[in-house]
Structure formats: structure tokens, C-alpha cells
Amino acid sequence: MFVDRIEPRPGWSDMVAVRLLRRWVAIRAEGTPALPDLVAFGGGLGASAQVVVALASLFQLVEAALGRALAAECCCRVELGPDERAVLLLLASVPAAPAPGTSLAIPHGLPGALVWAVLSVRRLLEMDGGAADLVCGRCPFRAAD
């Protein structure tokens, strides 16, 4: 599969997170080690190995907090799946410095390790928010009622 290099621009960080999440889910379905493949794939997207490892850690922590595997759409789909939207919301909603309490975006709060993982990804991808339109007033990873 040929993947053209994508230069950083507005929305690039979100695209990298979604593309790597989709690849993460696909690799896990095959039962092969995820990190070597993810690092190579991320490099093709213009993401450093540091960014890829930080996102892989974030995905692992989210799955541990949820008690289930993340789900993703097919790599060729333009639309975002519920877990993809939730990951983007998570990345957009954690404040620059961990604050006590919760937000409307994630009303139940987050474990400390997950907060730090989100902050690391945001710093590495130079994210300054975004995805504010994804706020849903309930846990973003919960299936729609």
C-alpha cells in the first residue's frame, strides 16, 4: 500500500491520531506486534517515532481504562467512528496543565496516567485544542443510546 507523506498543517495532528488508531486496531486484529509496524507507518505520515510511541501508549491506557479494545473504521472511510471521535475529543479536552475536577467533554474524569499520556501526545503533535464541536455531555467512549 502506498501512503504519500502528509506535511503538517491544521488538522494534521487529528489525521495522524486517527490514521494511527485505525492501524493500531488492524494490527491488533492480526495478532502481530504493533509498535514496529506503527512506527514505520507513522514515519510515512510524517510523524516521529516519539509521536507514534506516545499515541500507542495512549491507546493502551484508554483500552485499560475502558476495559475493552478500541474500535476503528476502515482505513478508506472518511467518516469517523465513535471511538475515533472520542480519542480526538480526549486529545482536545485535557487542559494544558492537569486540573482537578472534570469537564463537560469527559464528565467522569480521567486517571492520572491517561491525563499525562494525552498531554504528551498534545505536546509532541503541537496540538492547541480543536475538536470542540465533538463535546457530547457524556462519556465519549460510551455507545450512543
Backbone as CSV, one residue per row, in Angstrom:
resi,resn,N_x,N_y,N_z,CA_x,CA_y,CA_z,C_x,C_y,C_z
1,MET,0.841,-1.172,0.000,0.000,0.000,0.000,0.888,1.237,0.000
2,PHE,0.615,2.182,-0.894,1.368,3.418,-0.992,0.677,4.487,-0.155
3,VAL,1.438,5.113,0.742,0.919,6.211,1.546,1.814,7.405,1.306
4,ASP,1.255,8.464,0.737,2.012,9.667,0.455,2.286,10.417,1.751
5,ARG,3.431,11.046,1.848,3.793,11.822,3.034,2.878,13.044,3.118
6,ILE,2.379,13.307,4.313,1.483,14.438,4.524,2.208,15.449,5.392
7,GLU,2.344,16.658,4.899,3.049,17.694,5.644,2.153,18.269,6.735
8,PRO,2.769,18.671,7.863,1.976,19.252,8.949,1.217,20.497,8.491
9,ARG,-0.033,20.590,8.894,-0.900,21.738,8.614,-2.087,21.621,9.556
10,PRO,-2.950,22.621,9.620,-4.107,22.491,10.520,-4.876,21.204,10.236
11,GLY,-5.161,20.456,11.286,-5.864,19.192,11.130,-4.937,17.997,10.972
12,TRP,-3.657,18.252,10.761,-2.691,17.176,10.568,-2.615,16.283,11.799
13,SER,-2.573,16.880,12.975,-2.460,16.105,14.212,-3.639,15.163,14.387
14,ASP,-4.835,15.662,14.125,-6.025,14.814,14.232,-5.957,13.670,13.231
15,MET,-5.527,13.974,12.006,-5.431,12.944,10.977,-4.426,11.867,11.384
16,VAL,-3.291,12.282,11.936,-2.275,11.322,12.368,-2.845,10.432,13.464
17,ALA,-3.519,11.025,14.437,-4.093,10.239,15.538,-5.095,9.216,15.014
18,VAL,-5.969,9.630,14.099,-6.986,8.718,13.559,-6.341,7.633,12.699
19,ARG,-5.422,8.010,11.838,-4.778,7.008,10.970,-4.017,5.978,11.800
20,LEU,-3.321,6.441,12.849,-2.589,5.506,13.701,-3.537,4.650,14.527
21,LEU,-4.652,5.197,14.958,-5.638,4.388,15.679,-6.190,3.299,14.759
22,ARG,-6.507,3.654,13.535,-7.020,2.658,12.588,-5.979,1.566,12.334
23,ARG,-4.732,1.962,12.216,-3.669,0.978,12.003,-3.493,0.113,13.250
24,TRP,-3.565,0.735,14.435,-3.462,0.021,15.719,-4.500,-1.087,15.798
25,VAL,-5.740,-0.751,15.473,-6.836,-1.725,15.537,-6.609,-2.844,14.523
26,ALA,-6.174,-2.506,13.314,-5.943,-3.508,12.277,-4.800,-4.456,12.662
27,ILE,-3.731,-3.905,13.188,-2.582,-4.734,13.587,-2.980,-5.665,14.724
28,ARG,-3.716,-5.154,15.680,-4.127,-5.970,16.818,-5.037,-7.097,16.366
29,ALA,-5.850,-6.866,15.346,-6.726,-7.910,14.823,-5.903,-9.043,14.198
30,GLU,-4.741,-8.704,13.646,-3.852,-9.709,13.063,-3.069,-10.458,14.125
31,GLY,-2.950,-9.890,15.310,-2.203,-10.532,16.385,-0.698,-10.375,16.273
32,THR,-0.232,-9.397,15.510,1.199,-9.165,15.363,1.634,-8.017,16.278
33,PRO,2.941,-7.929,16.585,3.415,-6.818,17.413,3.117,-5.470,16.743
34,ALA,2.534,-4.567,17.496,2.043,-3.320,16.913,3.119,-2.264,16.706
35,LEU,4.019,-2.109,17.643,4.909,-0.955,17.628,5.811,-0.854,16.393
36,PRO,6.499,-1.914,15.961,7.355,-1.749,14.766,6.564,-1.303,13.535
37,ASP,5.408,-1.895,13.322,4.571,-1.531,12.178,4.061,-0.100,12.320
38,LEU,3.626,0.264,13.527,3.115,1.619,13.750,4.185,2.676,13.519
39,VAL,5.398,2.426,13.985,6.483,3.392,13.804,6.781,3.575,12.317
40,ALA,6.829,2.489,11.567,7.071,2.589,10.125,5.928,3.325,9.436
41,PHE,4.700,2.989,9.793,3.528,3.636,9.193,3.499,5.124,9.549
42,GLY,3.746,5.427,10.815,3.759,6.827,11.251,4.820,7.635,10.541
43,GLY,5.988,7.022,10.298,7.036,7.716,9.557,6.570,8.111,8.169
44,GLY,5.780,7.246,7.541,5.228,7.564,6.225,4.238,8.713,6.257
45,LEU,3.659,8.954,7.433,2.727,10.079,7.598,3.441,11.359,8.004
46,GLY,4.737,11.241,8.299,5.493,12.402,8.748,5.528,12.544,10.258
47,ALA,5.133,11.496,10.977,5.140,11.524,12.445,6.412,10.849,12.949
48,SER,7.024,11.449,13.958,8.243,10.872,14.529,7.912,9.611,15.319
49,ALA,8.941,8.807,15.570,8.766,7.600,16.383,8.250,7.977,17.768
50,GLN,8.688,9.113,18.301,8.229,9.587,19.607,6.716,9.788,19.619
51,VAL,6.197,10.414,18.579,4.752,10.651,18.475,4.018,9.315,18.419
52,VAL,4.514,8.394,17.615,3.865,7.093,17.445,3.839,6.327,18.762
53,VAL,4.948,6.299,19.470,5.014,5.583,20.740,4.081,6.241,21.764
54,ALA,4.030,7.563,21.782,3.134,8.260,22.707,1.675,7.926,22.396
55,LEU,1.304,7.891,21.121,-0.069,7.536,20.754,-0.376,6.077,21.074
56,ALA,0.571,5.183,20.830,0.356,3.770,21.164,0.127,3.620,22.671
57,SER,0.901,4.337,23.470,0.706,4.307,24.920,-0.663,4.850,25.296
58,LEU,-1.063,5.924,24.632,-2.389,6.496,24.884,-3.479,5.474,24.563
59,PHE,-3.364,4.800,23.416,-4.369,3.799,23.047,-4.433,2.680,24.084
60,GLN,-3.269,2.220,24.552,-3.238,1.165,25.568,-3.907,1.617,26.862
61,LEU,-3.608,2.834,27.291,-4.190,3.353,28.528,-5.696,3.547,28.402
62,VAL,-6.148,4.012,27.244,-7.590,4.171,27.025,-8.269,2.806,27.094
63,GLU,-7.694,1.814,26.431,-8.285,0.475,26.462,-8.317,-0.084,27.880
64,ALA,-7.253,0.157,28.639,-7.229,-0.323,30.029,-8.306,0.379,30.853
65,ALA,-8.484,1.668,30.646,-9.498,2.411,31.389,-10.909,1.972,30.998
66,LEU,-11.098,1.661,29.719,-12.414,1.237,29.231,-12.718,-0.218,29.552
67,GLY,-11.668,-1.022,29.659,-11.862,-2.459,29.845,-12.288,-3.153,28.567
68,ARG,-11.969,-2.565,27.431,-12.289,-3.155,26.124,-11.344,-2.593,25.076
69,ALA,-11.293,-3.275,23.951,-10.470,-2.808,22.834,-11.143,-1.629,22.138
70,LEU,-10.340,-0.722,21.624,-10.869,0.380,20.822,-11.332,-0.150,19.469
71,ALA,-12.325,0.496,18.916,-12.834,0.143,17.583,-12.510,1.286,16.634
72,ALA,-12.307,0.959,15.374,-11.997,1.978,14.372,-12.689,1.647,13.067
73,GLU,-12.838,2.665,12.260,-13.408,2.495,10.927,-12.341,1.918,9.998
74,CYS,-12.768,1.491,8.836,-11.868,1.003,7.788,-10.951,2.151,7.366
75,CYS,-9.733,1.832,6.959,-8.753,2.865,6.607,-9.198,3.753,5.446
76,CYS,-10.103,3.283,4.615,-10.515,4.064,3.450,-11.728,4.959,3.714
77,ARG,-12.325,4.867,4.901,-13.516,5.679,5.207,-13.136,7.097,5.590
78,VAL,-13.943,8.043,5.163,-13.733,9.446,5.502,-14.382,9.762,6.857
79,GLU,-15.500,9.125,7.150,-16.222,9.382,8.386,-15.461,8.797,9.574
80,LEU,-15.611,9.455,10.716,-15.001,8.974,11.945,-15.960,8.072,12.692
81,GLY,-15.419,7.006,13.287,-16.203,6.130,14.138,-16.308,6.726,15.531
82,PRO,-17.179,6.170,16.376,-17.365,6.702,17.725,-16.080,6.732,18.563
83,ASP,-15.295,5.667,18.547,-14.054,5.668,19.329,-13.036,6.641,18.749
84,GLU,-13.015,6.815,17.447,-12.102,7.776,16.827,-12.463,9.189,17.254
85,ARG,-13.753,9.500,17.215,-14.211,10.817,17.675,-13.888,11.008,19.152
86,ALA,-14.040,9.952,19.944,-13.773,10.041,21.377,-12.291,10.287,21.652
87,VAL,-11.400,9.641,20.891,-9.965,9.871,21.068,-9.631,11.317,20.721
88,LEU,-10.190,11.834,19.632,-9.937,13.232,19.268,-10.471,14.179,20.342
89,LEU,-11.638,13.866,20.882,-12.204,14.681,21.957,-11.296,14.631,23.174
90,LEU,-10.811,13.460,23.500,-9.897,13.300,24.620,-8.662,14.171,24.418
91,LEU,-8.088,14.124,23.230,-6.897,14.924,22.938,-7.188,16.426,22.987
92,ALA,-8.392,16.811,22.643,-8.741,18.231,22.621,-9.193,18.758,23.970
93,SER,-9.603,17.881,24.876,-10.278,18.357,26.075,-9.423,18.451,27.324
94,VAL,-8.293,17.775,27.375,-7.462,17.834,28.576,-6.757,19.181,28.601
95,PRO,-6.839,19.898,29.713,-6.214,21.222,29.788,-4.696,21.137,29.702
96,ALA,-4.060,22.265,29.444,-2.615,22.308,29.300,-1.899,21.813,30.551
97,ALA,-2.449,22.073,31.706,-1.892,21.545,32.958,-3.019,20.806,33.659
98,PRO,-2.740,19.615,34.197,-3.802,18.852,34.837,-4.493,19.661,35.926
99,ALA,-5.804,19.721,35.826,-6.594,20.459,36.803,-7.513,19.481,37.527
100,PRO,-7.810,19.759,38.787,-8.738,18.876,39.492,-10.138,18.995,38.912
101,GLY,-10.937,18.000,39.122,-12.313,18.047,38.642,-12.456,17.462,37.259
102,THR,-13.594,17.727,36.668,-13.901,17.158,35.362,-14.342,18.261,34.421
103,SER,-14.595,17.890,33.178,-15.072,18.848,32.187,-16.364,18.314,31.583
104,LEU,-17.053,19.162,30.843,-18.258,18.708,30.143,-17.930,17.642,29.117
105,ALA,-16.723,17.723,28.523,-16.338,16.769,27.489,-16.153,15.371,28.061
106,ILE,-15.562,15.287,29.248,-15.305,13.983,29.877,-15.779,14.085,31.322
107,PRO,-17.087,13.905,31.542,-17.687,14.185,32.850,-17.227,13.289,33.987
108,HIS,-16.686,12.121,33.696,-16.268,11.208,34.764,-14.817,11.395,35.159
109,GLY,-14.090,12.293,34.497,-12.685,12.498,34.793,-11.815,11.424,34.174
110,LEU,-10.508,11.536,34.371,-9.552,10.604,33.773,-8.518,10.187,34.805
111,PRO,-8.026,8.938,34.709,-6.915,8.531,35.568,-5.678,9.377,35.260
112,GLY,-4.849,9.604,36.262,-3.666,10.444,36.091,-2.754,10.020,34.958
113,ALA,-2.518,8.712,34.801,-1.633,8.240,33.724,-2.197,8.604,32.359
114,LEU,-3.503,8.528,32.216,-4.132,8.861,30.939,-4.031,10.358,30.661
115,VAL,-4.176,11.184,31.694,-4.015,12.630,31.524,-2.611,12.934,31.017
116,TRP,-1.603,12.327,31.641,-0.235,12.581,31.215,0.028,12.058,29.812
117,ALA,-0.571,10.954,29.431,-0.413,10.439,28.066,-1.006,11.412,27.056
118,VAL,-2.184,11.934,27.359,-2.815,12.914,26.473,-1.943,14.163,26.361
119,LEU,-1.447,14.650,27.499,-0.592,15.840,27.473,0.675,15.601,26.653
120,SER,1.248,14.410,26.746,2.444,14.086,25.964,2.150,14.098,24.477
121,VAL,1.043,13.474,24.079,0.671,13.454,22.659,0.413,14.871,22.166
122,ARG,-0.324,15.656,22.946,-0.610,17.042,22.531,0.659,17.856,22.370
123,ARG,1.606,17.676,23.287,2.867,18.418,23.197,3.653,17.988,21.963
124,LEU,3.756,16.688,21.736,4.531,16.181,20.606,3.918,16.551,19.264
125,LEU,2.587,16.598,19.203,1.910,16.957,17.952,1.621,18.453,17.849
126,GLU,2.067,19.195,18.868,1.846,20.647,18.898,0.375,20.986,18.716
127,MET,-0.471,20.268,19.462,-1.915,20.489,19.398,-2.289,21.588,20.384
128,ASP,-3.197,22.448,19.974,-3.649,23.503,20.867,-5.164,23.450,21.057
129,GLY,-5.710,22.284,21.058,-7.154,22.143,21.245,-7.793,21.608,19.985
130,GLY,-8.867,22.237,19.552,-9.620,21.748,18.403,-10.688,20.786,18.862
131,ALA,-11.388,20.180,17.985,-12.413,19.169,18.259,-13.449,19.606,19.278
132,ALA,-13.586,20.909,19.522,-14.571,21.385,20.495,-15.987,21.017,20.074
133,ASP,-16.206,20.861,18.787,-17.532,20.505,18.287,-17.895,19.057,18.609
134,LEU,-16.970,18.295,19.185,-17.231,16.897,19.499,-17.808,16.701,20.900
135,VAL,-17.925,17.769,21.703,-18.421,17.650,23.075,-19.830,17.075,23.056
136,CYS,-20.048,16.028,23.868,-21.337,15.356,23.836,-22.010,15.272,25.201
137,GLY,-21.373,15.727,26.300,-22.005,15.761,27.608,-22.109,14.415,28.314
138,ARG,-21.471,13.387,27.783,-21.451,12.061,28.412,-20.099,11.460,28.074
139,CYS,-19.810,10.298,28.604,-18.530,9.667,28.279,-18.447,9.486,26.770
140,PRO,-17.437,10.041,26.125,-17.369,9.957,24.659,-17.143,8.543,24.126
141,PHE,-16.700,7.619,24.985,-16.470,6.251,24.541,-17.685,5.368,24.726
142,ARG,-18.749,5.898,25.346,-19.964,5.105,25.542,-20.744,5.062,24.235
143,ALA,-21.285,3.917,23.920,-22.076,3.767,22.693,-23.268,4.714,22.736
144,ALA,-23.633,5.250,21.598,-24.779,6.148,21.506,-26.052,5.389,21.914
145,ASP,-26.906,6.098,22.637,-28.167,5.484,23.080,-29.199,5.462,21.968
